[in-house]
């Protein structure tokens, strides 16, 4: 059994060995998409909890065709590429909802739309 994605030390988004880059299979329904999301949330929480301080300090490397793009500590990957990316998409969602006159639901507690 291979390492869990969260335990790998690098990601090559254009593998030099000719293998196919990672690509998720599209969900066939909303129900399937939500079930996959719930599964991935549980897996991510477990990986975050199981990782030691030393594990977070280890370097993680982004590669393109085997060439190093950069290396940063795993904790920086988690903060910048995971948490900040989620925050960015929540911002996009709230703008989309407002532009379509749809009340914005609470994301970090009640929203102004829920209070009115």
Secondary structure, DSSP 8 states (H G I E B T S, - for coil): ----GGG-SEEETT-TTS---------SSHHHHHHHHHHHHHHHHHHHHH--HHHHHSEEEEEETTEEEEEEEHHHHIIIIIIHHHHHHHHHHHHHHHHTT-----SSS--HHHH-
